[in-house]
Amino acid sequence: MRLRRAARVILVGAPGVGKGTQSERLLTRFPQLSAISSGDLLRQNVKNRTPLGIKVEKTMKTGGLVSDDLILRLITNELGRRGWLFGGRPNVMTLSSSVGDAASLEGVPDAFGSSLEADPLAGATLSRQASEDPAASFLLDGFPRTAIQAKRLDDIVPINWAVSIQTPFDVIMERISSRWVHEPSGRVYNTTFNAPKVPGFDDITGEPLVKRADDTEEVYRARFQKFQETSEPLLEHYAKKGVLWEVNGMSSDEISPKLYQEFERRFL
């Protein structure tokens, strides 16, 4: 199936609602969509010991949030690498930077200052060709999470479909209590509907699966409350722009067909 126009998509939903599952299914069904994950970009930078990776590694390990400026810088880098942006200033913290670059940038406020006063996004916008070219279609994962982030992203690349995935709290809680993870790859299993072939072990590598430390009811309730506080203004932002669409379901298998149908109506 070929897209007739560019799709710039985000999925919004509470932790455990199945955003990862729906993302994978959309990417498989519509090959012209590509994935851009802020988490993956951060992990690549940490693994490659880039200046940015060195800066944020400690924050990530302690579960802290990386600043909006750095996340936007990563996303802008990736969009620029794909040739979809024009304008803006060069970014020193790219995936091609090496650990040697980090030493040479020691003490440079623009590179390592928490405020990043010199905005690397100034002037960078989606190119006219990429704005409608189906080949410039992507699913953005992990960002934006707040209305403020969404407004900043709009200045660079406007999202044209924001999907709000709704599943009852009790259903998500039951799902999370049955969840097991292969940490090195991020693959997620569930003993009720997506069980590993061999209980307790990853299907691909055979390595042991683990429970996430935050997969407890107490921790999840706190995360769910935080999500509700930040998602309401985020969804309102996209509703005002006329790009918000809500889908309800008890399971990923119930939600996926609705998601496919609406995607095809908008972009095919």
Sequence and secondary structure as in RCSB ss.txt:
>XXXX:A:sequence
MRLRRAARVILVGAPGVGKGTQSERLLTRFPQLSAISSGDLLRQNVKNRTPLGIKVEKTMKTGGLVSDDLILRLI
TNELGRRGWLFGGRPNVMTLSSSVGDAASLEGVPDAFGSSLEADPLAGATLSRQASEDPAASFLLDGFPRTAIQA
KRLDDIVPINWAVSIQTPFDVIMERISSRWVHEPSGRVYNTTFNAPKVPGFDDITGEPLVKRADDTEEVYRARFQ
KFQETSEPLLEHYAKKGVLWEVNGMSSDEISPKLYQEFERRFL
>XXXX:A:secstr
   SS  EEEEE  TTSSHHHHHHHHHHH TT EEEEHHHHHHHHHHTT HHHHHHHHHHHTT    HHHHHHHH
HHHHHHTT EE S   S  TT  HHHHHHTTT HHHH TT  S TTTT EE HHHHH GGG EEEES   SHHHH
HHHHTTS  SEEEEEE  HHHHHHHHHTEEEETTTTEEEETTTB  SSTTB TTT  B B  TT SHHHHHHHHH
HHHHHHHHHHHHHHHTT EEEEE SSHHHHHHHHHHHHHHHH 
